[in-house]
Amino acid sequence: MRRSLYRWLTGLVMMTATCAHAQVEYNTVQNIRIYAPAFTPYNTVDGSPYVPSDTVQNGWLVNGKKRMPAKLRYNTYTGVVEYVQDGKLLTPITSIAEFAILAADTMHFQKGFPATQERSVNDFYQILFDGRKTKLVKYISATIKTNTDAMHDDFGKKKFQFREAYYVWVANGALPSGNSFLTLSEGEMKSVLASKKSLITALPQKAEPIEHYVADQKIKVKSWAEFARVLSYLEMH
């Protein structure tokens, strides 16, 4: 009886391990994780780390130097993009440099920005304003928070918690002539808030035109749309 039970348990463990392996494969040559389409790694956590949603959306990505259409989503918990190819969900670890998700509001992400105390050059930022002199970007990240209040009904429950941080990328030195762009490494990242004071702190040499434009347009720079609007004006002056 004990021997039969041991064999049954051993078989169950082997079957579970086989199923888990079937859910996730690793291609070490291309440095890619491959998931089964129905694989749900966060079924014990409330919420979702994906933007704009769990389901993949139409968009495009830049793999190496090649831009190609794809159905994709962005995992803000792992910081990687996932896309469908040949019926499988792929997660390239290092090769994707840029991608866009064509949702109701197109979401454009890029990496390669200068490292900060909190971020590395491999982190993706959402591009909110894309100028030659300046760029307004947003970093989105998700963490898993566990409720540790034993008196609460949701004690022990896990859920995703989002954090957003905003930066202005400022080009260092003179811009090249024509339509050429400075590389992202030829710039500086400055943490900002949605306010006129924060914008002037990030661009002190532009304080006068900022004050002039804000007064002329009667805006208070209390939103990121207004912040980007001022950057757009500065781009032309």
TASUL-V124514 format. One record per residue. N is the residue number from 1. PHI is phi as a letter, one per 40 degrees, with the letter a starting at -180 (999 if undefined). OMEGA is omega in whole degrees, 0 to 359 (999 if undefined). BURIAL is + if it has 9 or more other C-alpha atoms within 8 Angstrom, else -. Layout:
BEGIN
N;PHI;OMEGA;BURIAL, N;PHI;OMEGA;BURIAL
END
This chain:
BEGIN
1;999;179;-, 2;c;180;-, 3;c;179;-, 4;c;179;-, 5;c;179;-, 6;c;179;-, 7;c;181;-, 8;c;179;-, 9;c;178;-, 10;c;178;-, 11;c;179;-, 12;c;179;-, 13;c;180;-, 14;c;180;-, 15;c;179;-, 16;c;179;-, 17;c;179;-, 18;c;179;-, 19;c;179;-, 20;c;179;-, 21;c;180;-, 22;c;180;-, 23;c;184;+, 24;b;175;+, 25;b;179;+, 26;b;174;-, 27;b;186;+, 28;c;179;-, 29;c;180;-, 30;c;180;-, 31;f;184;+, 32;b;169;+, 33;c;181;+, 34;b;182;+, 35;b;168;+, 36;c;185;+, 37;d;183;-, 38;c;183;-, 39;c;180;-, 40;b;186;-, 41;c;186;-, 42;b;184;-, 43;c;177;-, 44;b;183;-, 45;b;177;+, 46;c;179;+, 47;g;183;-, 48;a;177;+, 49;c;188;+, 50;c;170;+, 51;b;0;+, 52;c;181;-, 53;a;178;-, 54;c;182;-, 55;c;179;-, 56;c;182;+, 57;b;175;+, 58;c;179;+, 59;a;177;+, 60;a;177;+, 61;a;178;+, 62;b;180;+, 63;b;190;+, 64;g;176;-, 65;b;184;-, 66;b;176;-, 67;c;182;-, 68;a;178;-, 69;c;181;-, 70;a;168;+, 71;c;190;+, 72;a;174;+, 73;a;182;+, 74;b;180;+, 75;c;184;+, 76;c;177;+, 77;c;180;+, 78;c;181;-, 79;g;181;+, 80;b;177;+, 81;c;178;+, 82;b;181;+, 83;a;184;+, 84;c;175;+, 85;a;180;-, 86;f;177;-, 87;g;179;-, 88;b;179;+, 89;c;185;+, 90;b;176;+, 91;b;175;+, 92;c;186;+, 93;c;187;+, 94;b;195;-, 95;c;183;-, 96;c;181;+, 97;b;188;+, 98;a;176;+, 99;a;178;+, 100;b;177;+, 101;b;186;+, 102;c;177;+, 103;c;178;+, 104;d;171;-, 105;b;183;-, 106;d;180;-, 107;b;183;+, 108;b;182;+, 109;b;180;+, 110;a;173;+, 111;b;184;+, 112;h;178;+, 113;c;180;+, 114;d;179;+, 115;c;173;+, 116;b;177;-, 117;c;183;-, 118;b;189;-, 119;b;177;-, 120;b;179;+, 121;c;181;+, 122;c;179;-, 123;c;176;+, 124;c;174;+, 125;b;172;+, 126;c;182;+, 127;c;179;+, 128;c;172;+, 129;a;188;+, 130;b;178;-, 131;b;177;-, 132;c;181;+, 133;c;182;-, 134;a;174;+, 135;b;173;+, 136;b;184;+, 137;b;179;+, 138;b;175;+, 139;b;181;+, 140;b;178;+, 141;b;178;+, 142;b;173;+, 143;b;177;-, 144;b;180;+, 145;b;178;-, 146;b;178;+, 147;c;182;+, 148;b;179;-, 149;c;184;-, 150;c;180;-, 151;c;183;-, 152;c;181;-, 153;c;183;-, 154;c;180;-, 155;d;179;+, 156;g;181;+, 157;c;179;+, 158;b;176;+, 159;a;178;+, 160;c;177;+, 161;b;185;-, 162;c;175;-, 163;b;177;-, 164;b;176;-, 165;b;185;-, 166;b;181;+, 167;b;167;+, 168;b;172;+, 169;c;182;+, 170;b;180;+, 171;c;175;+, 172;c;177;-, 173;g;183;-, 174;c;177;-, 175;c;176;+, 176;c;181;-, 177;c;178;-, 178;g;182;-, 179;c;181;-, 180;c;180;-, 181;b;168;-, 182;c;174;+, 183;c;182;-, 184;c;180;-, 185;c;180;-, 186;c;181;-, 187;a;183;+, 188;b;180;+, 189;c;180;+, 190;b;179;+, 191;c;184;+, 192;b;171;+, 193;b;179;-, 194;c;179;+, 195;a;178;+, 196;c;181;+, 197;c;180;-, 198;c;179;+, 199;c;179;+, 200;c;177;+, 201;c;179;-, 202;c;182;+, 203;b;185;-, 204;c;180;-, 205;c;180;-, 206;b;184;+, 207;d;183;+, 208;c;179;-, 209;c;176;-, 210;c;180;+, 211;d;181;-, 212;c;184;-, 213;c;181;+, 214;c;179;+, 215;c;181;-, 216;c;182;-, 217;c;180;-, 218;f;176;-, 219;b;185;-, 220;b;181;-, 221;f;178;+, 222;b;178;+, 223;b;179;-, 224;c;176;-, 225;c;177;-, 226;c;177;+, 227;d;179;+, 228;c;179;+, 229;c;177;-, 230;c;178;+, 231;c;179;+, 232;c;177;+, 233;c;181;+, 234;c;180;+, 235;c;183;+, 236;c;185;-, 237;b;999;-
END
